[in-house]
């Protein structure tokens, strides 16, 4: 079974506004097609950052109405008040204009898509253990000098610190589960720093790399389809065949892990394995001369050009018995 983990903290940036949320929804649709199971951290994370401090909370799943979330509005202010137990707090210890505010929660997305009952979504209650938080914070202190040298993180100390902490927490959280995880792009400079430190490239989730290769070939961008259509494709035999093909590619590329030195190596291997899958699948299903099939594939894989130019290929596409049907430019969900 293939899985992807979507933690809350390091994905806060996706919840900045409606536009960034729509990009996250696009990713989730793609993940529905390329992973057997999507694991969501099941809580609501809120984070407010100001010039003089930050406040964040992880609220348990059943503690609030989670069907709606609030987006950041420039000019908003915040206050953190404290007081004796049992009394209305009146002493302000932090406040002022907010630089950023996030309500991070996957529940509203899946709720609005009408897919809450689907078993390929798993909702993971809880958070990273306190001992692991301490361990992550120690690692941040070890990396403090190098982190301070990163120019591509926000200038505000509290905003930068929160991005760093979120990434270190979620990295360890994901590591404990041995599952690849999604992060927002504002963590990429930290990933690069850790790569350089280890003198190797961070290896992205192979299933993601496959789908990037798929799009670069000019093949259908399935993630642009509706939630209903994506769900139906995912649950079909065609969708299952598609995921198993991606899984085979990931396994084969992973077997070469000791020889991989860069992300570009991974992209090349994924492309080569995809070519093999395509040749094997089409050769097995068509009665056409295999030499012709092979030459056609060589033309198709780099350029995405002539695969649908023969009646044999059109017949194969129309059968919809194999993931190859998804290659057709005329394919419609």
N, C-alpha and C positions, 0 to 999 in steps of 0.2 A: 504494500500500500504506500502511495506517495502522499506526503503531507507538507503543508506550509503553515507557519505560525504567524499570526498577526497580533503582536503585543500592542499596548496602548501608548506608552510614554514616547518611544522613538518614532511613532507615527502621528504625533500631534499636529505636525505641519499640514497633513491632509485635511484637517478640520478647521483650517483658517477661514474659509468662506465656501460658498456654494460651488464655485469653480473648482477649487482644489478637491472638494468632496466628490465632484463628478468624475475627476481623474482617478480617484480611489475606487469609485464604483466600476469604472472601466477595468481596472486591474483585477478587482474581485471577480468580475465576469470571466476574464481570461483564466484566472486561477480555478474557477469552477470547471473549466474544460481541461486543464492540464494537470490538476492534482485530484487525487481521490478524496482527500479530506482537507478542509480549511478549518484551522483551529483559532478561534477568536478569544482573546482575553476577555472574560465576562465581567465587566465592571464599567464604571465611568470615571475617567481621569480628568480632573480639571487643573489648569495651571494658569496663574496670573503672574505676569512679570512687569515690574516697574523699574524706575531709575534707581531706587534704593533698596530693592529686595524682590523676592518672589515667594509665592504661596502655591502649593500644589496639594491635592487630595486625591486619594483613590477611594471612590464610594462603592460599596458592595452592590451586587446586581439588583437586589430586591429592595433597596433603600429609597429609591425615587422612581418617578415616572420617566422612563427612558425613551419614549417614542419621539421626542423632539430634542434638539440641541440648539444652543445659542452660539452665534458667531461673533467674532471680535468686531467692534465698531471703533474706529479711530476717535480719540478724544474721551473715551470712557475713563472713569476714575474708579479706584478701589480703596478699601480701608480694611485693616486688620485690627480688631478691637479685642481687648482682654479685660477680665474683671473677676471678682471673687465668685466661687461656685454658687449657683443658685441666684445670682444677680445678673441684670442686664449689663453686658460689657460696655464700658465707656472709655477706657484708656486706649488710645490709638498708638500702636507701635510701628505701624507701617501703612503707607497710603500714598495717593497721588495719581497722576495720569498713568494709564496702563500702556506699556509698549506692545504687549501681546497678551491675548487671552484665548484659551482653548478649552472646549468641552469635547473630549475624545471618547467616542462610544460607537461601536459597530452595530449595536442593536437597532438604531433607527434606520440604517441602510437596509438591513435584512428584513426588518418589519415592513418598510415601505415597498420592498420587492415582493412581499407576500410569501417568503420562503423560510419563515422561522421554524416550521415543522420538519424541514428536510434534514435527514440524518447525515448528510455529507458535510454539514456544518457542525462543528463541535465547540461548545462553549466552556471554556476553562475558567472555573472560579478560582479566586485567590490571586496571590501576587508572589513575586520573588521573595524567598525567605530572608528574614532579617540578617542571618549569618552571611548569606550571599551578598546582601547589600553592603555589609561591612567589608567583605572581600573585594567587591567592586570599587568601593571608595578607596581602599588601600592601593588598588591598581591605578586609580586616577592620580593619587599622590605620587606614585612611582613615575607616572607619565607626565607629571605636572609641567615640567620645563618644556617638553616637546609640544604639549598641548597649547601652551602659551605662545609658541612660535607659529601656530597655524594662523594664517592671515584671512582665510576664507570663512571664519566663524564670526558671528555678530560681535560688535565692539562692546556692547553692554555686558558687563561681567556676569550678571545674574542670568541673562538669557543664554550666554555662552555656557555657563556652568550647568544649566538645566539640560541643554542639548547633549553635553558630554555625559552627564550623569545618566540620562535616559538611555543613551546608547550602551554604556557599560552595564547598566542594570539588565537591559533586554538581551544583550549578547550572552550574559551568563544565564539568564532565564532560559533562552533558547538552547544553549549548550547543555544544560541539565536535561532537557527533553530530547536532545539529539535530533532536532528538527530545524531546517532552514527557516529564516524569518524575514519578514518584510520590514524595511526601514524607509523613512522619508529622506529625500535627497540632501537635507541639511546636515546629515551625518556623514556624507561621503568624504569630506576632508579628514575626519577622524579615521575612517577606514583606510585612507591612503597613508596616513601617518603610521598606523599599525602595520600596514603592508611593508613600508620602507624599513621599519624597525626589524621586521622578520626577514627582510631581504627576499620577499616573495609577494606575488599578487594575491589579493583576496579573491577567493574563488566564489563567484556568485552561484545561486541555486541553478543547477543545470537545466531544470525544466524551464526556468525563465529565459535562459540563454537560447534554448531551442526555439521558444516562441519569438524571440527577437530575430532569429535567423529566418523563421517562417515569414515574418513581415517584410524583412529585407528582400526576400525573393519575390515580393509583390503578390503574395498569396492572400486569400480573404482575411480581413481583419474581423474576426468573429466577435471580439469584445464590443463592437459597436452595435450588436444586436440587442433586442429587448431582453429583460430578465426572463420572461416566459419562454422565449425561443432558446435562450442559452440553457435554461433548465431542461427543456425537452431534448435538446441535443446531448447534453451531458448524460441524461438518463437513458439514452438510446444505445443500441448495440454499436452504432457508429461512434458515439462518444466514448464508449468503453474501449473500442479498438484504437481510437486516437490516443487515449491516455496510456494504453499498454505500449504503443509504439514509442511514445515519448519516454516511458520508463525504460524500455530496452536501450534506447540511445543513452540515457543517463547512466545506466549500469555499465555500458561499454566504455563511455568516456571516463567514468570513475575508475575503471580498471587501469587507466593510463595515468593516474594521478601523480605517480612518482616522476613521470616524464614531463609534466605540465609546469611551465615556468611563467606563464603569463595568461591574462584573460584572452589575448589573441589566440593562444594555443587552444584554449577551450573552444572558442568560436570556430576555429578550423576543424577541430575534431567533431564538433556537433554537426557541422555542415557535411563532413565526409560520411558520418554515420547516417545522416538523413538521406544522403544519396544512395547508400546501400539499402536502406529500408525501402526507399521508393523503387529501386530497381528490382529488389526481391519480390515486392508486393505485386507490381505490375507484371513482371515476368511470370509469376505464378498464376495470374488470373486471365491473362490474354493469350490467345492462340497465335498471335503475331510472332514472327521470327525473333528469337531472343537477341540476336545481334542488332536488329532494327530497334528493339526496345532499349538496349543499352545505349546506342548512339543517340536516341531520342532523349533519354534521361540526361546524358552529358550536355545536351543542348538546353534542356529544361532547367537543371539545377542551378547553373550560374545565372541564367537569363530569364527564366520563367516565360518561355516564348511559345513553343509549338506543341505542348503536350496535348492540347485539345483539338489538334488539327486532323485527327483521323476518326473514322467511325468506330473503330475498336475502342479508342479512349472514351469517346462519348458514351458508348454502351456501358463501359465500366463505371463511369461517373453516375449514370442514371440508375445503376443497380443499388447504390447506397448500401453496399454490404461491407465496405472497407473504408478506412480513414482516407483513402485516396480520393473518394468522392468529394472531400473538402477542398481539393485542389482546383476544382472546376471554377472558372470565373463566373459561370452561370449558376453556381450553387446558391441556393436561397434557404435560409432557415425556416 
